[in-house]
Structure formats: C-alpha cells, structure tokens
Amino acid sequence: MKILYIMLGALLFMTACEDLDQVPPNIASSGSLTDYDGVLNAAYFYQHGSVTPMAVMGDFRADNALMLEPPYTEFDKYGPALTDMEEQFFGPFYTALYKSILSANNVIENSKSTSEVGEAKFLRALSYFKLVRVFGDVTVNLSAAPSTTDGSILVRQSASSVYTDVIIPDLEDAIAALDTEIVDGRASKYAAQGLLGKVLVQMGDFGQAESHLAAVVSGADAAGISLQANYADIFGVDNDLNSEIIYATQISSSITDEYGFSEFWSWSAGLDTKSLEPLDTDLIAAFDASPGDLRRAVNIDETLLMSPKFPQTGGPDHDWIELRLADVILLYAETLNENGSTPAALVELNKIRTRAGLANSTATTQSEVRTAVADERRLELAFEGQRWFDLVRTGTVDAEMGETIDSKYHLFPIPDSEVLASFGVITQNAGY
C-alpha cells in the first residue's frame, strides 16, 4: 500500500547530516545505524514539504487572501472540487508529514540520547497536529517499522484520540526532555510547552492550556526569547531565528522537498500566476479599522493587492515560523479571558498592541476581549498560515466569511491517491 512504502522508503534517507538544510543521503537502513543524529535531521527536513500547503490553507481558505485562477478558485467556494488540488497541496503535505513521523519514530525507538528523543517527540507531535487540523481523523503510526501487509493499521483514528494518545503525551515527554535554551533553531522545552498550550487551546481546554502558556511567557526572557521592538524585524531572511522565534522550520533554496521548493512567501506576494493580486479586500478593511497600526505596511500593499511581509530578497530561504512569542502571548490572553481573568488578559493583549503603535484596548467585558483578541491575532499573524484554523476552532467561520459554510468543508480532502492505494481502508472526508 502506497503510504506504507512511502513511510518505509523514508528509512533509506537516514545518515548523519551536520546541518538541518542538508538532504539526508540515501546510504543506510535504520537497522545499521548507531548514530541517530542524521535520522533526527531527516525528521526536521521532511517538515519542509508541509510549509507551502500550510501557508495556502491557512490564509487563502480564509478571508486574508484569494485565488484568482481556476481551478484554484475552489479554495473560496467550499465545495467538493478542492480534491483537484491534491498534486499541488494536499499530496505533498500528507506525504512529507508521514515521512517526518516515520523518521521521528525511528529516533524514539532507537536513540540513546534523551534530547534526541525529546526533539523527535516534538516533531512527531507537530506533524500530527498539522495533520489533524487539516484532515481531522488520520492514520496513526508510532512504529519505526510498520507492517507492509496489515492494512488495518491504515484505518483513520479520531482526531480526539490523536490529541489525547499521541500529541499531548509526546509534547509532555518533550517538555521533560528538552532544555529551555534554543540551540541552532532546534526544538526546545519552550517550543514544546508553547505548542502544547496551542494544542490545548485548539481543543478548547483553556484550563489546562493556561499553565503551559504562562510558563513560556514568564520564562521567555531568561531563555533569550523576547518580542522584537520593530514588528518588521521579525520577517525576512536576515531576521531568521531572531529572538521572537520560538520554533521555525528552517528552509534552504539549495534543496528540494516534497513540494519542490518551499516558496510559501511567493503566494502572498502575488508572484504566482494563480493569484497575481492575492490580497483580500476584507483584510484591508480590517487594517482600516485599526488606524495607525504599524503592522499595516509590513502585511499589506493595497495598491498592488499583495503582501510584502516576506521580502523577495532572499527568496525561498525564508524560514517558516511555526511558533513565535507574540502568538503565544495572544493565546495566553485568550486563555486568561476564557478562564475568567479578563483584566489579566488585557495586560497580555496590550503588549502586542503597544508594539503595533496602538493604544490599549478599550474592551472591558469577556465577550469584548474575546473579539479583541481574535481581531489582534488576525492582524498580527496575517500570512503566517493561522487565520483559517483560528476561525474553525473559535466557531466563527460563517460570521467572518459572511456566508454559511457546511462544517464538512472546515476540513480539507484526504489525497485521493492515498484512498485508492489503500483500497478504501483510508476513507475520504465527507463532502469530497
């Protein structure tokens, strides 16, 4: 079955690599290895293929960006034809993440290094988090050598069980295994703790999320993590791995990945013919409602109807930000507010507004602060692949998109090639 051979094939791409931007050479099977550093690097590397699809799904499916060339306009139609985008988006995304998972499994089962296992569990959790947010129920593999004959292991597991049985335990283990210091942009304790907080918010478990997000916010300074004084200094090749970045997938134009090249930045910049003017006027209106916002010029160019957020200088060497401090602070503000600590939530929210050159929020009630945090996340995190997933988790898709959208289209289609290759064991999402 295709996915099993894809996953097993990933084992061949494992030997020691000194840098994360090197393709793991095809010279050894996992069973012959004694040093699993290269296998771990493979798990990092395979995240590349998820980057561009995640960027497009997060912003072009929502009200930040538009596709203009058919059939890519299906992103804005919320119907069954989105399956036609498999080769461009969903296929590379799916394959890359399962390769990362298999590489991580190999490290977890075989490495004697506590920190390597911690990093591998972080990467496995990150992979499954991306998969469940995009597809819902997914196939779960926690083995370095899954059976090639037992098709039952391909049956999709409920998203809730993936959260509780895989993602959360993996992140808890990563938190225990890793140090707070970020070394060479690799996974750290605060990356795992911040991601766990984000996962719990995604699940609506604000009670459990609060302590994890609080730990990152309160411990950030001592770990060398801080908000950049200038919002523009977060982005661009020259700013990769700056102090605000808790974790990013490091990208290099010198190598290809499952997607080809991770040119996520080109879509929002209007450099792909499928959408030469991608900026949705609804996002312009959102910035119009925030006069004096210093983030405006970084995020949008209303004349060219594109986003200059990721400068063309440096091209496809832009790292993909998976988690940064401002994201965590806003999640913490949301969590505090939902847990009844609205005044404390405003303190966190206003940290982000102050950097943006804005006055403190005038919101006072829990409902008003809930809306204020959501609005702030949109402006702060525009074109970082967050918007659609925020709308889905907060139940505000219809209100924000201005139309009634069947909830089955909150998820994306499983690649049809995987459904066919598994002889229907892997099922398609409803509506596709």
C-alpha positions as CSV (number, residue, x, y, z in Angstrom):
1,M,0.0,0.0,0.0
2,K,1.3,3.4,-1.1
3,I,1.6,5.2,2.3
4,L,3.4,2.3,3.9
5,Y,6.0,2.2,1.2
6,I,6.4,5.9,1.3
7,M,6.9,5.6,5.1
8,L,9.3,2.7,4.8
9,G,11.2,4.5,2.0
10,A,11.9,7.3,4.3
11,L,14.1,5.0,6.3
12,L,16.6,4.9,3.5
13,F,17.1,8.7,3.8
14,M,19.0,8.5,7.1
15,T,22.6,9.1,8.0
16,A,24.4,11.9,9.8
17,C,23.9,15.4,8.5
18,E,25.7,18.3,10.1
19,D,23.1,20.9,9.1
20,L,19.3,20.9,9.0
21,D,19.4,22.2,5.4
22,Q,21.1,19.2,4.0
23,V,19.2,16.4,2.3
24,P,19.8,13.1,4.2
25,P,21.8,10.9,1.8
26,N,20.4,7.5,0.8
27,I,23.1,5.2,2.1
28,A,21.9,3.3,5.1
29,S,18.9,1.4,6.5
30,S,17.9,2.3,10.0
31,G,18.9,-1.0,11.5
32,S,22.5,-0.5,10.6
33,L,22.8,2.8,12.4
34,T,24.3,3.6,15.8
35,D,24.2,7.4,15.5
36,Y,20.7,8.8,15.1
37,D,21.5,12.4,14.6
38,G,21.0,12.1,10.9
39,V,17.7,10.4,11.3
40,L,16.6,13.2,13.5
41,N,17.7,15.7,10.9
42,A,15.6,13.8,8.4
43,A,12.6,14.3,10.7
44,Y,13.3,18.1,10.7
45,F,13.9,18.1,6.9
46,Y,10.6,16.5,6.0
47,Q,8.7,19.3,7.6
48,H,9.7,21.4,4.6
49,G,7.0,19.8,2.4
50,S,4.2,20.9,4.7
51,V,5.2,24.6,4.7
52,T,3.7,26.0,1.4
53,P,0.5,24.0,1.7
54,M,0.0,25.1,5.3
55,A,0.5,28.8,4.2
56,V,-2.0,28.5,1.5
57,M,-4.6,26.6,3.5
58,G,-4.3,29.0,6.4
59,D,-4.8,32.3,4.5
60,F,-6.2,31.5,1.1
61,R,-9.0,29.4,2.5
62,A,-9.9,32.3,4.9
63,D,-10.6,36.0,4.3
64,N,-6.9,37.1,4.1
65,A,-6.1,36.1,0.5
66,L,-7.8,35.0,-2.7
67,M,-7.0,32.6,-5.5
68,L,-7.8,34.2,-8.9
69,E,-7.1,31.5,-11.5
70,P,-9.4,28.4,-11.9
71,P,-9.4,25.7,-10.6
72,Y,-7.5,27.2,-7.6
73,T,-10.6,29.5,-7.0
74,E,-12.1,26.4,-5.4
75,F,-10.3,27.4,-2.2
76,D,-13.0,30.1,-1.9
77,K,-16.0,28.0,-3.0
78,Y,-16.3,25.4,-0.2
79,G,-17.3,22.5,-2.3
80,P,-16.1,19.0,-3.4
81,A,-13.8,20.2,-6.2
82,L,-11.0,21.0,-3.8
83,T,-9.8,17.4,-4.4
84,D,-8.3,18.7,-7.7
85,M,-5.7,20.5,-5.7
86,E,-4.1,17.2,-4.4
87,E,-0.9,17.3,-6.5
88,Q,-0.3,21.0,-5.7
89,F,-1.1,21.0,-2.0
90,F,-2.6,18.0,-0.1
91,G,-0.5,15.2,-1.5
92,P,3.0,16.8,-0.8
93,F,1.7,17.9,2.7
94,Y,0.4,14.4,3.6
95,T,3.5,12.6,2.3
96,A,6.0,14.9,3.9
97,L,4.5,14.7,7.3
98,Y,4.3,11.0,7.4
99,K,7.9,10.8,6.4
100,S,8.8,13.1,9.3
101,I,6.7,10.9,11.6
102,L,8.5,7.7,10.5
103,S,11.9,9.3,10.9
104,A,10.9,10.6,14.4
105,N,9.6,7.1,15.3
106,N,13.0,5.7,14.4
107,V,14.8,8.1,16.7
108,I,12.3,7.5,19.5
109,E,12.7,3.7,19.3
110,N,16.4,3.5,18.9
111,S,18.3,6.6,20.0
112,K,20.0,6.5,23.4
113,S,20.1,10.3,23.6
114,T,17.4,11.8,25.8
115,S,17.5,15.1,23.9
116,E,17.3,13.5,20.5
117,V,14.2,11.5,21.6
118,G,12.7,14.7,23.0
119,E,13.2,16.6,19.7
120,A,11.8,13.6,17.8
121,K,8.7,13.6,20.0
122,F,8.2,17.3,19.4
123,L,8.4,16.8,15.7
124,R,6.0,13.9,15.7
125,A,3.6,15.9,17.8
126,L,4.0,18.9,15.4
127,S,3.3,16.6,12.4
128,Y,0.2,15.1,13.9
129,F,-1.1,18.5,15.0
130,K,-0.8,19.7,11.4
131,L,-2.5,16.6,10.1
132,V,-5.5,16.7,12.4
133,R,-6.1,20.4,11.9
134,V,-6.1,19.9,8.2
135,F,-7.8,16.5,7.8
136,G,-9.4,15.6,11.1
137,D,-9.2,11.9,11.7
138,V,-5.9,10.5,10.4
139,T,-3.9,7.3,10.2
140,V,-1.6,6.8,13.2
141,N,1.8,5.1,13.0
142,L,4.0,5.0,16.1
143,S,6.4,2.4,14.8
144,A,9.7,2.7,13.0
145,A,8.9,-0.5,11.0
146,P,5.1,-0.7,10.3
147,S,3.8,-3.8,8.7
148,T,3.6,-3.7,4.9
149,T,0.8,-6.3,4.9
150,D,-1.5,-5.4,7.7
151,G,-3.9,-2.9,6.1
152,S,-5.8,-2.3,9.3
153,I,-3.1,0.0,10.6
154,L,-4.1,2.5,8.0
155,V,-7.6,3.0,9.5
156,R,-8.1,6.6,10.4
157,Q,-8.1,7.3,14.1
158,S,-10.4,10.0,15.6
159,A,-8.8,13.4,15.9
160,S,-9.7,13.5,19.6
161,S,-7.7,10.2,20.2
162,V,-4.8,11.5,18.2
163,Y,-4.7,14.6,20.5
164,T,-5.0,12.6,23.7
165,D,-3.0,9.5,22.9
166,V,-0.2,10.9,20.7
167,I,0.2,14.7,20.5
168,I,-0.2,15.6,24.2
169,P,1.9,12.7,25.6
170,D,4.6,13.4,23.0
171,L,4.7,17.1,24.0
172,E,4.7,16.3,27.7
173,D,7.7,14.0,27.1
174,A,9.5,16.6,25.0
175,I,9.0,19.2,27.8
176,A,10.6,16.9,30.3
177,A,13.5,16.0,28.0
178,L,14.5,19.3,26.5
179,D,16.2,22.4,27.7
180,T,14.8,25.9,27.7
181,E,17.7,27.2,25.6
182,I,17.1,27.3,21.8
183,V,20.2,25.9,20.1
184,D,20.6,26.4,16.3
185,G,16.8,26.9,15.9
186,R,16.0,23.3,17.0
187,A,13.2,22.2,19.3
188,S,13.4,23.4,22.9
189,K,11.4,23.0,26.1
190,Y,9.5,26.2,25.5
191,A,8.8,25.2,21.9
192,A,7.2,22.0,23.2
193,Q,5.4,23.9,26.0
194,G,4.1,26.6,23.7
195,L,2.9,24.1,21.2
196,L,1.2,22.1,23.9
197,G,-0.6,25.3,25.0
198,K,-1.6,25.9,21.5
199,V,-2.9,22.3,21.1
200,L,-5.0,22.6,24.3
201,V,-6.5,25.9,23.1
202,Q,-7.3,24.2,19.8
203,M,-9.1,21.6,21.8
204,G,-10.9,24.2,23.8
205,D,-9.2,23.1,27.0
206,F,-8.3,26.6,28.3
207,G,-8.0,25.3,31.9
208,Q,-5.1,23.0,31.0
209,A,-3.6,25.4,28.5
210,E,-3.1,28.3,30.9
211,S,-0.2,26.9,32.9
212,H,1.8,25.9,29.8
213,L,1.3,29.3,28.1
214,A,2.1,31.1,31.3
215,A,5.4,29.2,31.7
216,V,6.5,30.3,28.2
217,V,5.5,33.9,28.7
218,S,7.1,34.2,32.2
219,G,10.2,32.2,31.3
220,A,10.8,33.7,27.9
221,D,13.2,36.5,28.9
222,A,15.6,34.2,30.8
223,A,15.7,31.9,27.8
224,G,16.6,34.7,25.4
225,I,13.1,34.9,23.9
226,S,11.6,38.4,23.5
227,L,9.3,40.4,21.3
228,Q,11.2,42.3,18.6
229,A,10.9,46.0,19.2
230,N,10.1,46.5,15.5
231,Y,7.5,44.3,14.0
232,A,9.2,44.3,10.6
233,D,12.3,42.8,12.1
234,I,10.6,39.5,12.7
235,F,10.5,38.7,9.0
236,G,12.9,38.2,6.1
237,V,15.9,36.1,5.6
238,D,18.2,38.4,7.5
239,N,15.9,38.0,10.6
240,D,15.6,34.2,10.6
241,L,15.9,32.8,14.1
242,N,15.5,36.2,15.8
243,S,14.7,36.4,19.5
244,E,10.9,36.3,18.9
245,I,11.0,32.9,17.1
246,I,10.4,30.0,19.5
247,Y,10.4,27.5,16.7
248,A,10.7,27.7,12.9
249,T,11.1,25.2,10.1
250,Q,14.4,26.2,8.5
251,I,14.3,26.5,4.7
252,S,17.1,26.4,2.2
253,S,16.8,27.2,-1.6
254,S,19.6,24.8,-2.2
255,I,17.4,21.7,-1.7
256,T,14.1,20.4,-2.9
257,D,11.4,18.8,-0.8
258,E,8.1,17.0,-1.3
259,Y,6.6,20.3,-2.5
260,G,9.6,21.0,-4.8
261,F,10.7,24.2,-3.2
262,S,9.0,25.8,-0.1
263,E,8.1,29.1,-1.7
264,F,5.3,29.9,0.7
265,W,6.3,33.6,0.6
266,S,5.6,33.9,-3.2
267,W,1.9,33.1,-2.9
268,S,1.1,36.1,-0.6
269,A,3.4,38.3,-2.6
270,G,1.5,37.7,-5.8
271,L,4.4,36.1,-7.5
272,D,2.5,33.0,-8.6
273,T,0.3,33.3,-11.7
274,K,-2.6,31.5,-9.9
275,S,-3.1,34.7,-7.9
276,L,-1.2,37.8,-9.0
277,E,-3.3,40.0,-6.7
278,P,-4.0,37.7,-3.7
279,L,-4.8,40.3,-1.1
280,D,-8.4,40.0,0.1
281,T,-10.0,43.5,0.5
282,D,-11.5,42.2,3.8
283,L,-8.1,42.2,5.3
284,I,-7.5,45.8,4.0
285,A,-10.8,46.7,5.8
286,A,-9.5,45.1,9.0
287,F,-6.4,47.3,8.9
288,D,-8.6,50.3,8.1
289,A,-10.4,49.6,11.3
290,S,-7.0,49.8,13.1
291,P,-5.7,53.3,12.2
292,G,-2.1,53.9,13.0
293,D,-1.2,50.2,13.1
294,L,2.5,49.9,12.4
295,R,1.9,46.3,11.1
296,R,-0.1,47.6,8.1
297,A,2.8,48.4,5.8
298,V,4.5,45.1,6.6
299,N,1.5,43.0,6.0
300,I,-0.4,44.6,3.1
301,D,0.2,46.7,-0.1
302,E,-3.3,47.8,-1.0
303,T,-2.1,49.3,-4.3
304,L,-0.6,46.1,-5.6
305,L,-3.1,43.9,-3.7
306,M,-0.4,41.7,-2.3
307,S,1.6,41.2,0.9
308,P,5.2,42.4,1.3
309,K,5.6,40.6,4.6
310,F,8.3,38.2,3.4
311,P,10.7,40.3,1.2
312,Q,11.7,38.9,-2.2
313,T,15.3,39.4,-1.1
314,G,16.5,36.0,-0.1
315,G,13.7,34.3,-2.0
316,P,12.9,30.8,-0.9
317,D,15.4,30.9,2.0
318,H,12.8,32.4,4.3
319,D,12.2,30.2,7.3
320,W,8.6,29.2,8.1
321,I,7.6,30.4,11.6
322,E,5.8,27.6,13.4
323,L,5.6,29.4,16.8
324,R,6.7,32.9,17.9
325,L,6.3,34.7,21.2
326,A,3.5,37.1,20.0
327,D,1.4,34.1,19.0
328,V,1.9,32.6,22.5
329,I,1.1,35.9,24.2
330,L,-2.2,36.2,22.3
331,L,-3.1,32.6,23.1
332,Y,-2.3,33.3,26.7
333,A,-4.5,36.4,26.6
334,E,-7.3,34.3,25.1
335,T,-6.9,31.6,27.7
336,L,-6.9,34.0,30.6
337,N,-10.0,35.7,29.3
338,E,-11.8,32.4,28.8
339,N,-10.8,31.3,32.3
340,G,-12.4,34.5,33.8
341,S,-9.2,36.6,34.3
342,T,-10.2,39.3,31.8
343,P,-8.1,42.2,33.4
344,A,-5.0,40.0,33.2
345,A,-5.9,39.0,29.6
346,L,-5.9,42.7,28.7
347,V,-2.4,43.1,30.0
348,E,-1.2,40.5,27.6
349,L,-3.2,41.8,24.7
350,N,-1.9,45.3,25.2
351,K,1.7,44.1,24.9
352,I,1.0,43.3,21.3
353,R,-1.0,46.4,20.7
354,T,1.8,48.6,22.2
355,R,4.4,47.2,19.8
356,A,1.9,47.9,16.9
357,G,1.8,51.5,17.9
358,L,-1.8,51.3,19.2
359,A,-3.4,52.5,22.3
360,N,-4.6,50.0,24.9
361,S,-7.7,48.1,24.1
362,T,-11.0,49.7,25.1
363,A,-12.6,46.2,25.6
364,T,-13.8,45.5,29.1
365,T,-16.2,42.5,29.1
366,Q,-15.2,38.9,28.5
367,S,-17.1,39.0,25.2
368,E,-15.5,42.2,24.1
369,V,-12.0,40.9,25.0
370,R,-12.7,37.7,23.1
371,T,-13.4,39.7,20.0
372,A,-10.4,42.0,20.5
373,V,-8.0,39.1,20.9
374,A,-9.4,37.4,17.7
375,D,-9.0,40.7,15.8
376,E,-5.5,41.1,17.1
377,R,-4.5,37.6,16.0
378,R,-5.7,38.3,12.5
379,L,-3.6,41.5,12.1
380,E,-0.5,40.2,14.0
381,L,-0.4,36.8,12.3
382,A,-1.6,37.6,8.8
383,F,0.0,35.4,6.1
384,E,1.5,33.1,8.7
385,G,-0.9,30.3,8.0
386,Q,-3.1,30.8,11.1
387,R,-6.3,32.5,10.1
388,W,-8.5,29.6,8.8
389,F,-7.6,27.4,11.7
390,D,-8.4,30.2,14.2
391,L,-11.8,30.7,12.5
392,V,-12.6,26.9,12.7
393,R,-11.5,26.5,16.3
394,T,-13.5,29.5,17.5
395,G,-16.6,28.6,15.6
396,T,-16.6,31.9,13.7
397,V,-16.2,30.7,10.1
398,D,-19.7,31.8,9.0
399,A,-19.6,35.1,10.8
400,E,-16.2,36.1,9.5
401,M,-16.6,34.7,6.0
402,G,-20.0,36.3,5.5
403,E,-21.7,33.1,4.4
404,T,-23.0,29.8,5.7
405,I,-20.3,27.1,5.0
406,D,-21.1,23.5,5.7
407,S,-18.9,22.3,8.5
408,K,-17.6,19.4,6.5
409,Y,-15.7,21.9,4.4
410,H,-13.9,23.1,7.5
411,L,-11.5,20.2,6.8
412,F,-9.6,19.5,3.6
413,P,-9.7,16.4,1.4
414,I,-7.5,13.4,2.1
415,P,-5.4,12.8,-1.0
416,D,-7.4,10.6,-3.3
417,S,-4.3,8.7,-4.2
418,E,-4.0,7.5,-0.6
419,V,-7.6,6.4,-0.5
420,L,-7.2,4.4,-3.8
421,A,-3.8,3.0,-2.8
422,S,-5.2,1.7,0.5
423,F,-8.2,0.1,-1.3
424,G,-10.5,2.3,0.7
425,V,-9.1,1.5,4.1
426,I,-8.2,5.1,4.3
427,T,-11.5,6.9,3.8
428,Q,-12.2,10.3,2.3
429,N,-13.6,13.2,4.3
430,A,-17.3,13.8,4.0
431,G,-18.2,16.2,1.2
432,Y,-15.3,15.3,-1.1
